[in-house]
Amino acid sequence: MRDGRLYKGMTDNIERRLLEHNSGKQKSTKGYMPWNLVYLKEFNTRNEARNCEKYLKSGIGREFLRVYLKNIGPVA
């Protein structure tokens, strides 16, 4: 997140997914490493997770994340 970018996605294995992004295996995120986990939410169904991902990628969802991250302060 060195330039302020926030990646939003879903996975069933967060440790593996973060490792994939930080090892350069994902073309779309390779140029913006390193990636740090700043928000995690778990769901009971894939459909619920997909709906939340869509929300976080929307304008109001991006605003939610901006306010949330401002309130928690710097991430080590």
C-alpha distances in whole Angstrom, upper triangle without the diagonal:
4,5,5,5,6,8,12,15,17,19,22,20,17,17,18,15,12,15,15,12,11,15,14,17,15,16,13,10,11,10,7,7,7,6,7,9,10,13,16,19,22,25,28,28,26,27,26,22,22,24,21,18,20,20,16,16,19,19,20,18,15,17,17,14,13,16,16,12,14,17,16,14,12,11,12
4,6,7,10,12,15,18,21,23,25,24,20,20,21,19,15,17,17,14,13,16,15,18,17,17,15,12,12,10,7,7,7,8,10,13,13,16,19,23,25,28,32,32,30,31,29,26,26,27,24,22,23,23,20,19,22,21,23,21,17,19,20,16,15,18,18,15,16,19,18,16,13,12,13
4,6,9,12,15,18,22,24,27,25,22,22,23,20,18,19,19,16,15,18,17,20,18,17,15,12,13,11,8,10,10,11,12,15,15,17,20,23,26,29,33,32,30,31,29,26,26,26,24,21,22,22,19,18,20,19,21,19,16,17,19,16,14,17,18,15,16,19,18,16,14,14,16
4,6,10,13,16,20,22,25,24,20,21,22,19,17,19,20,16,16,19,18,21,18,18,15,13,15,13,10,11,11,10,11,13,12,14,18,20,24,26,30,30,28,28,27,23,23,24,21,18,20,19,15,15,17,16,17,16,12,14,15,12,10,14,14,11,12,16,15,14,12,12,14
4,7,10,13,17,19,22,21,18,19,20,17,15,17,17,13,14,17,16,18,15,15,12,10,12,11,8,10,11,9,11,12,12,13,16,19,22,24,27,27,25,25,24,21,20,21,18,16,17,17,13,12,14,14,16,14,11,13,15,11,11,15,15,12,14,17,17,16,14,14,16
4,6,10,13,16,19,19,15,17,18,15,13,16,16,12,14,17,16,17,15,15,12,10,13,13,10,11,11,9,9,10,9,10,13,15,18,20,24,23,21,22,20,17,17,18,15,12,14,14,10,10,13,13,14,12,9,12,12,9,10,13,13,11,13,16,15,15,14,13,16
4,7,10,12,16,16,13,15,15,12,11,14,13,10,12,15,14,15,12,13,10,8,12,12,10,11,11,8,10,9,10,10,12,14,16,18,22,21,18,19,18,15,14,16,13,10,12,13,10,9,13,14,16,12,11,14,14,11,13,16,15,14,17,19,18,18,17,15,17
4,7,10,14,14,12,15,15,12,11,15,14,12,15,17,17,16,14,15,12,11,15,16,14,14,15,11,12,10,10,9,10,11,13,15,18,17,15,15,14,11,11,12,10,7,9,10,7,7,11,13,14,10,10,13,13,10,13,16,14,14,17,19,18,19,19,17,19
4,7,11,11,10,13,13,9,11,14,13,11,14,17,16,15,12,15,12,12,15,17,15,16,16,13,13,11,12,11,10,11,12,13,16,15,12,13,13,9,9,11,9,6,9,11,9,9,13,16,16,13,13,16,16,13,16,19,17,17,20,22,21,22,21,19,21
4,7,9,8,12,12,9,11,14,13,13,16,18,18,16,14,17,15,14,17,20,18,18,18,15,15,12,14,12,10,9,9,10,13,11,9,11,10,7,7,10,9,7,10,12,11,12,15,18,18,15,16,19,17,16,19,21,19,19,22,23,22,24,23,21,23
4,5,6,9,9,7,10,12,12,12,15,17,17,15,14,17,16,15,18,21,19,19,18,15,15,13,15,13,11,11,10,11,12,12,9,12,12,9,10,13,12,11,14,16,15,16,19,22,22,18,19,22,21,19,22,24,21,21,25,25,24,25,25,22,23
4,6,9,9,9,12,13,13,15,17,18,19,17,17,20,20,19,21,24,23,21,21,18,17,15,17,15,12,11,9,10,11,11,9,13,13,10,12,15,14,13,17,19,18,19,22,25,25,21,22,25,23,21,25,26,23,23,27,27,25,27,27,23,24
4,6,6,6,9,10,11,13,15,16,17,16,16,19,19,18,19,22,21,19,18,16,15,13,16,14,12,12,11,13,14,14,13,16,16,13,15,18,17,15,19,21,19,20,24,26,26,23,23,26,24,22,25,26,23,23,27,27,24,26,25,21,22
4,5,5,6,8,10,11,12,14,16,15,15,18,18,15,17,20,18,16,15,12,11,9,12,11,9,11,10,13,15,16,14,17,17,13,15,18,16,14,18,19,17,18,22,24,24,20,20,23,21,18,21,23,20,19,23,23,21,22,21,18,18
4,6,5,6,9,10,11,12,15,14,15,18,18,16,17,20,18,15,14,12,11,10,13,13,12,14,14,16,18,19,18,21,20,17,19,22,19,18,22,23,20,21,25,27,27,23,23,26,24,21,23,25,22,21,24,25,22,23,21,18,17
4,6,5,6,9,10,10,13,11,12,16,17,15,15,19,18,15,14,13,13,12,16,16,14,16,16,18,19,19,18,21,21,17,19,22,20,18,22,23,21,22,26,28,28,25,24,27,26,23,25,28,25,23,27,28,25,26,24,20,20
4,5,5,6,9,10,11,10,10,13,13,12,13,16,15,13,13,11,11,10,14,14,13,15,15,17,19,18,16,19,19,15,16,19,18,15,18,20,18,18,22,24,25,21,21,24,23,20,22,25,22,21,25,26,23,24,22,19,20
4,5,5,6,9,10,10,10,14,13,11,12,14,13,10,9,7,8,8,11,12,12,15,16,18,21,21,19,21,21,17,18,21,19,16,19,21,18,18,22,24,25,21,20,23,22,19,21,23,21,19,22,23,21,21,19,16,16
4,5,5,6,9,9,10,14,14,12,11,15,14,11,10,9,10,11,15,16,15,18,19,21,23,23,21,24,24,20,21,24,22,20,23,24,22,22,26,28,28,25,24,27,26,22,24,27,24,22,25,27,24,24,22,18,18
4,6,5,7,5,7,10,11,10,9,13,13,11,11,10,12,13,16,17,17,19,20,22,24,23,20,23,23,20,20,23,22,19,22,24,21,21,24,27,28,24,23,27,26,23,25,27,25,23,27,28,26,26,24,21,20
4,6,6,6,6,9,9,6,7,10,9,7,8,7,10,11,14,16,16,18,20,22,24,24,21,23,23,19,19,22,20,17,20,22,19,18,22,24,25,22,20,24,23,20,22,25,23,21,24,26,24,24,21,18,18
4,5,8,8,11,12,8,7,10,9,6,6,6,9,11,14,17,17,20,22,24,27,26,24,26,26,22,23,25,23,20,23,24,21,21,25,26,27,24,22,25,25,21,22,25,24,21,24,26,23,23,20,17,16
4,6,8,10,12,10,8,11,11,8,9,10,13,15,18,20,20,23,24,26,29,28,26,28,28,24,25,28,26,23,25,27,24,24,27,29,31,27,26,29,28,25,26,29,27,25,28,30,27,27,24,21,20
4,5,7,9,7,5,8,9,8,9,10,14,16,19,21,21,24,25,27,30,29,26,28,28,25,24,27,26,22,24,26,24,22,26,28,30,27,25,28,28,25,26,29,28,25,28,30,28,27,25,22,22
4,6,9,8,7,11,12,11,12,13,16,17,20,22,21,24,24,26,28,26,23,26,27,23,22,25,25,21,23,26,23,22,26,28,30,27,25,29,29,25,27,30,29,27,30,32,30,29,27,24,24
4,6,6,6,9,10,10,12,12,15,16,19,20,20,22,23,24,26,25,22,23,24,21,20,23,22,18,20,22,20,19,22,24,26,23,22,26,26,23,24,28,26,24,28,30,28,28,26,23,24
4,6,5,8,10,11,13,13,17,19,21,22,22,25,26,27,29,28,24,26,26,23,22,24,23,20,21,23,21,19,22,24,27,24,22,26,27,24,25,29,28,26,29,31,30,29,27,25,25
4,6,7,9,11,13,12,16,17,19,20,20,22,24,25,28,26,23,24,24,21,19,22,21,17,18,20,18,16,19,21,23,21,19,22,23,21,22,25,25,23,26,28,27,27,25,23,24
4,6,6,7,9,9,12,14,16,17,18,21,22,24,27,26,23,24,24,21,20,22,20,17,18,20,17,16,19,21,23,20,18,21,22,19,20,23,22,20,23,26,24,24,21,19,20
4,6,6,9,9,13,16,18,20,21,24,25,27,30,29,26,27,28,24,23,25,24,20,22,24,21,19,23,24,26,24,21,25,25,22,23,26,25,23,25,28,26,26,23,21,21
4,6,9,10,14,17,19,21,23,25,27,29,32,31,28,30,30,26,25,27,25,22,23,25,22,20,23,24,26,24,21,24,25,22,22,26,25,22,24,27,26,25,22,21,21
4,6,7,11,14,15,18,20,23,25,27,30,30,27,28,28,24,24,25,23,20,22,23,19,18,21,22,24,21,18,21,22,19,19,22,22,19,21,24,22,21,18,17,17
3,5,9,12,14,17,19,22,24,27,30,29,27,29,28,24,24,26,24,21,23,24,21,20,23,24,25,23,20,23,23,20,20,23,22,19,21,24,22,21,18,15,15
4,7,10,12,16,17,21,23,26,29,29,27,29,28,24,24,26,24,21,23,24,21,20,24,24,26,23,20,23,23,19,19,22,21,18,20,22,20,19,16,13,13
4,7,9,12,14,17,19,22,25,25,23,25,24,20,21,23,20,17,20,21,17,17,21,22,23,19,17,20,20,16,17,19,18,15,18,20,18,17,14,12,12
4,6,9,11,15,17,20,24,24,23,25,23,20,21,22,19,17,20,20,17,18,21,22,22,19,17,19,18,14,15,18,15,13,16,17,14,14,12,9,9
4,6,7,11,14,17,20,21,20,22,20,17,18,20,16,15,18,18,15,16,19,20,20,17,16,18,16,13,14,16,13,11,15,16,13,14,12,9,10
4,7,10,14,17,21,22,21,22,20,17,18,19,15,14,17,17,13,15,18,18,18,15,13,15,13,9,11,13,10,8,11,12,10,11,10,7,10
4,7,10,13,17,18,18,19,16,13,15,16,12,12,15,14,11,14,16,17,16,12,12,14,11,8,11,12,9,9,12,12,10,13,13,11,13
4,7,10,14,15,15,16,14,11,14,14,11,11,15,14,12,14,17,19,18,14,15,16,14,11,14,15,12,12,16,16,14,16,16,14,16
4,7,10,12,12,14,11,8,12,12,9,10,14,13,11,15,17,19,17,14,15,17,14,12,16,16,13,14,18,17,16,18,19,17,19
4,7,9,10,12,9,8,11,12,10,11,15,15,14,17,19,21,20,16,18,20,17,16,20,20,17,18,22,21,19,22,23,20,22
4,6,7,9,6,6,10,10,9,11,14,14,14,17,19,22,20,17,19,21,18,18,22,22,19,21,24,23,22,25,26,24,26
4,7,9,7,8,11,12,12,14,16,17,18,20,22,25,23,20,23,25,22,22,25,26,23,24,28,27,26,29,30,27,29
4,5,5,7,9,10,11,13,15,16,17,19,21,24,23,20,22,25,22,22,26,26,24,26,29,28,27,30,31,29,31
4,5,5,6,9,10,10,12,14,15,17,19,22,21,19,21,24,21,21,25,26,24,25,28,28,27,30,30,28,30
4,5,5,6,9,10,11,12,14,15,17,20,20,17,20,22,21,21,24,25,24,25,28,28,28,31,31,29,32
4,5,5,6,9,10,11,12,14,16,19,17,15,18,20,18,18,22,22,20,22,26,25,25,28,29,27,29
4,5,5,6,9,10,11,12,14,18,17,14,16,19,16,16,20,21,19,20,24,24,23,25,26,24,26
4,5,5,6,9,10,11,13,16,16,13,15,18,17,17,20,22,20,21,25,25,25,27,27,26,28
4,5,5,6,9,10,11,14,13,11,14,16,15,15,19,20,19,21,24,24,24,27,27,26,29
4,5,5,6,9,10,13,12,9,12,14,12,12,16,17,15,17,20,20,20,23,24,22,25
4,5,5,6,9,12,12,9,11,14,13,12,15,17,16,17,20,21,21,23,23,21,24
4,6,5,6,10,11,8,10,13,13,13,16,18,17,19,21,22,23,25,25,24,27
4,5,5,8,7,5,8,10,10,11,13,15,14,16,19,20,20,23,24,23,26
4,5,8,7,4,6,9,8,7,10,12,12,13,16,17,17,19,20,19,23
4,7,8,6,6,10,10,10,12,15,15,15,18,20,20,21,22,21,24
4,6,5,6,9,10,11,12,14,15,16,18,20,21,23,23,23,27
4,5,5,6,9,10,11,12,14,15,17,19,20,21,22,23,26
4,5,5,6,9,10,11,12,14,15,17,19,20,22,22,26
4,5,5,6,9,10,10,12,14,15,17,18,20,20,23
4,5,5,6,9,10,11,12,14,16,17,18,18,21
4,5,5,6,8,10,11,12,14,16,17,18,22
4,6,5,6,9,10,11,12,14,16,17,21
4,5,5,6,8,10,11,12,13,14,17
4,6,5,6,9,10,11,12,13,17
4,6,5,6,9,10,13,14,18
4,5,5,6,9,11,12,16
4,5,5,6,8,9,13
4,6,5,8,10,14
4,6,9,11,15
4,7,8,11
4,6,10
4,6
4
